[in-house]
Amino acid sequence: MDSIEKLLDIMERLRDPDTGCPWDREQDFSTLAPYTVEEAYEVVDAIRRNDVEGIRDELGDLLLQVVFHSRVAEEAGAFTFDDVAEGIASKMLRRHPHVFGTDEEKDRGAVAGSWERIKADERAASEPADNSVLNGIAGALPSLKRAEKLGKRAASVGFDWPDRAGPMAKIEEELAELQGAMTEDSGDREREELGDLLFAVANLARHLRIDPEEALALANRKFECRFREMEEALRASGTDLATLDMETLEAHWQAVKSREKATAASGSR
């Protein structure tokens, strides 16, 4: 707690209208928002790289964003950091009755779906005007993650395929519709159909119990590693990638993949 108090004091001094930092004094919720998102992604990146020291540092940067937003709110008379901490503590107590509840609730243990039901009750209590099952899914989420959450929320009331064959068929359907839009050379319809295809892929990921963001991040890393290796090999031979045609580049790409598979096979022995 001493460390938290120290951090809160630092932020108060940074925001002091007379002696604080000019940049920090100028910030508000909207100007801080991009930094908050960036810091959250940097935490995730450190986790993906298994960089424990990096995780610690990036969590500190993310905590600073919480403290910063809380200070801005306190100055406006809205809420304080203590309110934020108390709010999330109370929420965790409510959402874990099998741990913090009555003896009967503890004996019952964790009940499947109870977390979502408790969240739904909270949403209904806080926003009675919007009783949609989709209420509360943040609009600022990355679109692929939001698609997954929309599908999951709809599935919670039975609007879902019984197994993975359903989303697989939907992907084939949406792919055919995209191909039809491409033959019409209609940019607006192509964009719409491509979106439908991506939404169907997100639903398949949900049925496979795979995080689509994580899956795409893995594909991104794999592509980047292979492309960089291809670049390095061609550069070492004195070849400029820009001078090669696609057929030649594809041959080099396949060579990189073959070396990767051979290395993986030798390492598994």
KAKAMO-V826415 format. One record per helix or strand. SS is the DSSP state (helix for helix, strand for strand). FROM is the first residue (numbers start at 1). TO is the last residue. If there is no record, write none. Layout:
ss=SS from=FROM to=TO
ss=SS from=FROM to=TO
//
This chain:
ss=helix from=2 to=14
ss=helix from=22 to=26
ss=helix from=29 to=48
ss=helix from=52 to=75
ss=helix from=81 to=95
ss=helix from=97 to=100
ss=helix from=103 to=108
ss=helix from=114 to=126
ss=helix from=143 to=155
ss=helix from=164 to=184
ss=helix from=187 to=207
ss=helix from=212 to=236
ss=helix from=241 to=243
ss=helix from=246 to=267
//
